[in-house]
Amino acid sequence: MSLVVLVPGYGGRLRAVERWRVRVALDTLAAHGGGTLVVSGHQGEAERLAALAPGERVILEPKARSTGENVERSIPFLESADQIAVASDRFHALRAGRRLGQLRPDLAPRLIDATRYWWRGTWIQLGSAVYELTIIAPRRDRSDGVGAAGG
């Protein structure tokens, strides 16, 4: 089975989030016997993510500016995969999965959970949960279901 792991860029200042997302991606590849990473993000995000995964098969998508665009612009690289994972915290990955389901319902059943260990990145995951519940969820209630600007 082929696996593609989408690693969304992180436009914030904390490079620890980028390192953690790549660690989740690498753990996911290891748990499934390998695969391909698609690193997505603009203004150098994709390139920074790729640099954190030397020796891996990496595809760069350097133009996405949001979660929705990470998914949309990465679809050509996801189409041939038997399994697709999103290397981010659980809430962000769920949002990306919803977007994939909206854009390509045929690909959504291929989504699997990324490998996240509870002891790694706890503060990142807690911070994201707060962000998703206080910022994104209220926007989603007023919009099309994926948060402002596609997420």
C-alpha positions as CSV (number, residue, x, y, z in Angstrom):
1,M,0.0,0.0,0.0
2,S,1.3,3.4,-0.8
3,L,1.2,6.2,1.7
4,V,1.4,10.0,1.2
5,V,1.7,12.2,4.2
6,L,0.7,15.8,3.8
7,V,2.7,18.2,6.0
8,P,1.0,21.6,6.0
9,G,3.2,24.6,6.4
10,Y,3.2,26.8,9.5
11,G,3.4,30.5,9.0
12,G,3.9,31.4,12.6
13,R,7.2,32.2,14.2
14,L,7.6,29.0,16.2
15,R,9.8,26.7,14.2
16,A,9.1,24.1,16.8
17,V,5.7,23.5,15.2
18,E,7.4,22.8,11.9
19,R,9.8,20.4,13.5
20,W,7.0,18.7,15.3
21,R,4.8,18.3,12.2
22,V,7.8,16.7,10.3
23,R,8.4,14.4,13.3
24,V,4.7,13.3,13.1
25,A,5.2,12.7,9.4
26,L,8.3,10.7,9.8
27,D,6.7,8.6,12.6
28,T,3.8,8.0,10.4
29,L,6.0,6.8,7.5
30,A,7.9,4.5,9.9
31,A,4.7,3.0,11.3
32,H,3.5,2.2,7.7
33,G,6.7,1.1,6.2
34,G,7.5,4.2,4.2
35,G,6.0,6.5,1.7
36,T,6.1,10.0,0.4
37,L,5.9,13.4,2.1
38,V,4.1,16.3,0.5
39,V,5.3,19.5,2.2
40,S,3.1,22.5,1.5
41,G,3.3,26.2,2.2
42,H,4.4,29.5,0.8
43,Q,7.2,31.9,1.6
44,G,9.7,29.2,2.3
45,E,7.5,27.0,4.5
46,A,7.6,24.0,2.2
47,E,11.4,24.3,1.8
48,R,11.9,24.5,5.5
49,L,9.8,21.4,6.1
50,A,11.6,19.5,3.3
51,A,15.0,20.4,4.9
52,L,13.8,18.7,8.1
53,A,13.3,15.4,6.3
54,P,16.7,14.5,4.6
55,G,16.8,11.2,2.9
56,E,13.0,11.0,2.5
57,R,11.0,11.1,-0.7
58,V,9.6,14.7,-0.6
59,I,7.4,16.6,-3.0
60,L,7.3,20.4,-2.6
61,E,4.1,22.4,-3.0
62,P,5.4,26.0,-2.4
63,K,2.3,28.2,-3.0
64,A,-0.4,27.3,-0.5
65,R,-1.3,30.0,2.0
66,S,-3.9,28.2,4.1
67,T,-5.0,24.8,5.3
68,G,-7.6,24.7,2.5
69,E,-5.0,25.6,-0.1
70,N,-2.5,23.0,1.4
71,V,-5.1,20.4,0.6
72,E,-6.3,21.8,-2.7
73,R,-2.9,22.3,-4.2
74,S,-1.7,18.9,-3.0
75,I,-4.5,16.8,-4.5
76,P,-2.5,15.9,-7.6
77,F,0.1,14.3,-5.3
78,L,-2.5,12.5,-3.2
79,E,-4.5,10.9,-6.0
80,S,-2.4,7.8,-6.5
81,A,-2.0,7.1,-2.8
82,D,-3.8,4.1,-1.2
83,Q,-3.5,5.9,2.2
84,I,-3.3,9.6,3.1
85,A,-2.4,11.2,6.4
86,V,-2.1,14.8,7.5
87,A,0.9,15.4,9.8
88,S,-0.4,18.0,12.2
89,D,-2.3,18.0,15.4
90,R,-5.7,16.2,15.5
91,F,-7.9,19.2,15.2
92,H,-6.0,20.7,12.3
93,A,-5.8,17.3,10.6
94,L,-9.6,16.9,10.9
95,R,-10.1,20.3,9.3
96,A,-7.8,19.4,6.4
97,G,-9.7,16.1,6.1
98,R,-13.0,17.9,5.9
99,R,-11.6,20.1,3.2
100,L,-10.4,17.0,1.2
101,G,-13.8,15.5,1.6
102,Q,-15.4,18.7,0.1
103,L,-13.0,18.9,-2.8
104,R,-12.5,15.2,-3.5
105,P,-15.0,12.9,-1.7
106,D,-13.4,9.9,-3.5
107,L,-10.1,10.5,-1.7
108,A,-11.6,11.1,1.8
109,P,-12.0,7.4,2.6
110,R,-8.2,6.9,2.1
111,L,-7.5,9.2,5.1
112,I,-5.8,7.6,8.1
113,D,-4.7,9.0,11.4
114,A,-1.1,10.3,11.5
115,T,1.1,8.7,14.2
116,R,1.1,11.1,17.2
117,Y,2.7,10.2,20.5
118,W,1.1,11.9,23.4
119,W,4.4,12.9,25.0
120,R,5.7,14.7,22.0
121,G,4.4,18.2,21.3
122,T,1.8,18.3,24.0
123,W,1.9,22.1,24.2
124,I,1.5,22.3,20.4
125,Q,-1.5,20.1,20.5
126,L,-3.1,22.0,23.4
127,G,-2.4,25.3,21.8
128,S,-4.0,24.1,18.5
129,A,-7.1,22.8,20.3
130,V,-7.6,26.2,21.9
131,Y,-7.1,27.9,18.5
132,E,-9.5,25.6,16.7
133,L,-12.2,25.9,19.4
134,T,-12.0,29.6,19.9
135,I,-11.1,31.0,16.5
136,I,-11.9,28.4,13.8
137,A,-15.0,26.8,15.1
138,P,-16.9,30.1,15.5
139,R,-15.9,31.1,11.9
140,R,-17.0,27.7,10.6
141,D,-20.4,28.2,12.2
142,R,-20.8,31.3,10.1
143,S,-19.2,30.0,6.9
144,D,-19.0,27.1,4.6
145,G,-17.7,24.6,7.1
146,V,-14.0,24.9,6.8
147,G,-13.2,28.1,8.6
148,A,-12.4,31.5,7.1
149,A,-10.5,31.5,3.7
150,G,-10.8,27.7,3.4
151,G,-9.1,27.1,6.7
